[in-house]
Amino acid sequence: MEEARRIQGILAAQLIPEGTLSGARYIAGCDVAYGAEDHWLVAGVVLWDMEKGRIVESRTVTAEVNFPYVPGYLSFRECPPLLEVLSKLGREVHAVLVDGHGIAHPRGLGLASHLGLHLDVPTVGCAKSLLAGEYEEPGPKRGNVGWIFLNGKVVGAALRTRDLVKPVFVSPGNNLGVKDSVELVLKCCRGYRIPEPIRCAHLLVQGKKREGNRRDCEPQMGPVEKNGLNP
């Protein structure tokens, strides 16, 4: 993993974890599901229309898994297929939400950040558990936040998306600040703990995964690049 660690350090230095987002209509939600024995995966994306409150596009790809599961290095196996499936969307994307972390990562480069370096739109990580840092427990009401601190800096927030429900952990991926990342996630929540674009992407990939076993899931793209830099 030394080479992967070196690459993360180089890429993390290129991130811009600041910026604002206004008037965004089309929000892409991304998720990945794994098939039998983690030999293959399904990457999916849904495009959520903020004005109409519904999905307007959805796409999936299947791919062989060519990078081992190692905590903190998930982006090296998931970034290439997610970039592939995002490229299949026919509408303009204004922001991307990822089931994963952004800069709230031990080396500052979670999946949302790695993905965001390849995209020209703001990316945000929204995870169900904390990967790195410490956080203040948010209040019990929807919209309450507790900031995530890592190495003395605020890198994200524990966000309560429903009253008295466990928070999600939000952190900027690239080209957006912490507060705007939190605001975007909250706007995308429609009665569930998980923001709607990610929730729908999760249902999409789980459905594709159940359609068949390994024999029925021939890859729709070439082998995943091991370093995640040349999708």
C-alpha positions as CSV (number, residue, x, y, z in Angstrom):
1,M,0.0,0.0,0.0
2,E,3.0,2.3,0.1
3,E,2.4,3.4,-3.5
4,A,-1.2,4.0,-2.9
5,R,-0.4,6.1,0.2
6,R,2.1,8.1,-1.8
7,I,-0.5,8.8,-4.5
8,Q,-3.0,9.9,-1.9
9,G,-0.6,12.4,-0.5
10,I,0.0,13.9,-4.0
11,L,-3.7,14.1,-4.8
12,A,-4.8,15.4,-1.4
13,A,-2.5,18.4,-2.0
14,Q,-4.5,19.3,-5.1
15,L,-7.9,19.5,-3.4
16,I,-9.9,22.7,-3.0
17,P,-12.1,22.0,0.0
18,E,-13.9,25.4,-0.3
19,G,-16.4,27.1,-2.5
20,T,-20.2,27.7,-2.6
21,L,-23.1,26.1,-4.5
22,S,-26.3,28.0,-5.4
23,G,-29.1,27.2,-7.8
24,A,-28.0,23.6,-8.3
25,R,-30.7,21.5,-9.8
26,Y,-29.3,18.2,-10.9
27,I,-27.6,16.3,-8.1
28,A,-25.9,12.9,-8.9
29,G,-26.0,10.3,-6.2
30,C,-23.4,7.4,-6.4
31,D,-23.1,4.1,-4.7
32,V,-21.4,0.7,-5.3
33,A,-22.5,-2.8,-4.4
34,Y,-20.3,-5.9,-4.5
35,G,-21.1,-9.3,-5.9
36,A,-20.1,-12.8,-4.9
37,E,-16.9,-12.9,-2.8
38,D,-16.1,-9.3,-3.9
39,H,-15.0,-10.5,-7.4
40,W,-17.2,-8.0,-9.2
41,L,-19.0,-4.8,-8.4
42,V,-21.9,-2.7,-9.6
43,A,-21.4,1.0,-9.7
44,G,-24.6,3.1,-10.0
45,V,-25.6,6.7,-10.3
46,V,-29.0,8.4,-10.2
47,L,-29.6,12.0,-11.2
48,W,-31.9,13.8,-8.8
49,D,-33.9,16.8,-10.0
50,M,-34.1,19.2,-7.0
51,E,-36.9,21.2,-8.7
52,K,-39.2,18.2,-9.4
53,G,-38.1,16.1,-6.5
54,R,-37.6,12.9,-8.5
55,I,-35.0,10.9,-10.4
56,V,-34.6,11.9,-14.0
57,E,-31.8,9.5,-15.0
58,S,-30.1,6.3,-13.7
59,R,-27.2,4.3,-15.0
60,T,-25.1,1.3,-13.9
61,V,-21.9,-0.5,-14.9
62,T,-20.5,-3.8,-13.7
63,A,-16.7,-4.4,-13.4
64,E,-14.2,-6.8,-12.0
65,V,-12.6,-5.9,-8.8
66,N,-8.9,-5.5,-9.2
67,F,-7.9,-3.8,-6.0
68,P,-8.1,-5.4,-2.6
69,Y,-10.3,-4.2,0.2
70,V,-8.1,-2.1,2.5
71,P,-9.8,0.5,4.9
72,G,-8.8,4.0,3.8
73,Y,-8.0,3.0,0.2
74,L,-11.5,2.3,-1.0
75,S,-11.3,4.9,-3.7
76,F,-8.7,3.0,-5.7
77,R,-11.3,0.3,-6.4
78,E,-14.4,2.4,-6.7
79,C,-13.3,5.7,-8.3
80,P,-12.8,4.3,-11.9
81,P,-16.2,2.6,-12.3
82,L,-18.0,5.5,-10.7
83,L,-16.3,7.9,-13.2
84,E,-17.4,5.5,-16.0
85,V,-21.0,5.4,-14.9
86,L,-21.1,9.2,-14.3
87,S,-19.9,9.7,-17.9
88,K,-23.0,7.9,-19.1
89,L,-25.4,10.6,-17.9
90,G,-27.1,12.7,-20.6
91,R,-27.8,15.8,-18.5
92,E,-25.5,18.3,-16.9
93,V,-24.5,17.5,-13.3
94,H,-24.3,20.4,-10.8
95,A,-23.0,18.4,-7.8
96,V,-22.2,14.9,-6.8
97,L,-23.0,13.1,-3.6
98,V,-21.0,10.0,-2.7
99,D,-21.7,7.2,-0.2
100,G,-18.3,7.7,1.4
101,H,-15.9,10.3,2.8
102,G,-14.3,13.4,1.5
103,I,-11.5,15.2,3.4
104,A,-12.6,13.6,6.7
105,H,-10.1,10.8,5.9
106,P,-6.8,9.8,7.6
107,R,-4.8,11.2,4.6
108,G,-7.4,13.7,3.4
109,L,-8.4,11.8,0.4
110,G,-11.6,9.8,0.7
111,L,-13.7,8.5,-2.2
112,A,-15.5,11.8,-2.7
113,S,-12.3,13.7,-2.9
114,H,-10.6,11.3,-5.2
115,L,-13.6,11.3,-7.5
116,G,-13.9,15.1,-7.3
117,L,-10.4,15.7,-8.7
118,H,-11.6,14.1,-11.9
119,L,-14.8,16.2,-12.1
120,D,-15.6,19.8,-12.8
121,V,-18.4,19.9,-10.2
122,P,-18.5,20.0,-6.4
123,T,-18.4,16.6,-4.7
124,V,-19.5,15.7,-1.2
125,G,-19.1,12.6,0.9
126,C,-21.9,11.4,3.1
127,A,-21.2,8.4,5.2
128,K,-23.0,6.4,7.8
129,S,-20.0,6.1,10.1
130,L,-16.9,8.2,11.0
131,L,-13.6,7.2,9.5
132,A,-11.2,9.7,10.9
133,G,-11.2,12.6,13.5
134,E,-13.4,13.4,16.4
135,Y,-16.8,15.1,16.4
136,E,-19.2,16.9,18.7
137,E,-22.4,15.1,19.2
138,P,-25.1,17.1,17.4
139,G,-28.4,18.1,19.0
140,P,-31.4,15.9,18.6
141,K,-33.3,17.9,16.0
142,R,-33.1,17.7,12.2
143,G,-30.4,20.1,11.0
144,N,-28.3,20.0,14.1
145,V,-24.6,19.6,13.5
146,G,-21.5,18.7,15.4
147,W,-18.2,19.6,13.7
148,I,-15.6,16.9,12.8
149,F,-12.1,17.9,13.8
150,L,-8.9,16.3,12.4
151,N,-5.5,17.6,13.1
152,G,-6.9,20.7,14.6
153,K,-9.1,21.5,11.5
154,V,-12.8,21.3,10.8
155,V,-13.1,18.7,8.0
156,G,-16.8,17.9,8.1
157,A,-19.8,17.6,10.3
158,A,-22.0,15.0,12.0
159,L,-25.4,16.0,10.7
160,R,-28.8,15.0,12.1
161,T,-31.0,14.5,9.1
162,R,-34.1,13.3,11.1
163,D,-35.1,14.0,14.7
164,L,-33.6,11.6,17.2
165,V,-32.0,9.5,14.4
166,K,-28.3,8.7,14.2
167,P,-26.3,11.4,12.3
168,V,-24.6,11.0,9.0
169,F,-21.0,12.2,8.5
170,V,-20.6,14.8,5.8
171,S,-17.3,16.1,4.4
172,P,-16.4,18.1,1.3
173,G,-14.8,16.1,-1.5
174,N,-13.6,18.9,-3.7
175,N,-14.7,22.4,-4.8
176,L,-17.1,23.0,-1.9
177,G,-16.8,24.1,1.7
178,V,-18.0,22.3,4.8
179,K,-21.0,24.4,5.5
180,D,-22.2,24.3,1.9
181,S,-21.7,20.5,1.9
182,V,-23.9,20.2,5.0
183,E,-26.5,22.4,3.4
184,L,-26.6,20.4,0.2
185,V,-27.0,17.1,2.0
186,L,-29.8,18.5,4.2
187,K,-31.7,19.8,1.2
188,C,-31.5,16.4,-0.4
189,C,-33.0,14.6,2.6
190,R,-36.7,13.7,2.1
191,G,-37.8,12.0,5.2
192,Y,-35.0,9.4,5.4
193,R,-31.7,9.5,7.2
194,I,-29.8,9.2,3.9
195,P,-30.0,11.9,1.3
196,E,-32.4,10.9,-1.5
197,P,-29.8,10.8,-4.4
198,I,-27.6,8.3,-2.4
199,R,-30.5,6.4,-1.1
200,C,-31.9,5.8,-4.6
201,A,-28.4,4.9,-5.9
202,H,-28.1,2.3,-3.2
203,L,-31.5,0.8,-4.1
204,L,-30.4,0.8,-7.8
205,V,-27.1,-1.1,-7.3
206,Q,-28.6,-3.5,-4.8
207,G,-31.3,-4.3,-7.4
208,K,-28.7,-4.9,-10.1
209,K,-26.7,-7.1,-7.8
210,R,-29.7,-9.3,-7.1
211,E,-30.5,-9.8,-10.8
212,G,-28.0,-12.6,-11.1
213,N,-24.8,-14.2,-9.9
214,R,-21.3,-13.8,-11.3
215,R,-22.1,-15.7,-14.5
216,D,-24.9,-13.3,-15.3
217,C,-22.8,-10.1,-14.6
218,E,-20.3,-9.8,-17.5
219,P,-18.3,-6.5,-17.1
220,Q,-19.5,-3.6,-19.2
221,M,-16.1,-1.9,-19.0
222,G,-12.5,-2.8,-19.0
223,P,-10.5,-3.9,-15.9
224,V,-10.4,-1.3,-13.1
225,E,-7.1,0.6,-13.1
226,K,-5.3,-0.3,-9.9
227,N,-4.1,3.2,-9.1
228,G,-7.4,4.9,-9.8
229,L,-5.8,7.7,-11.8
230,N,-6.5,6.7,-15.4
231,P,-10.2,5.6,-15.5
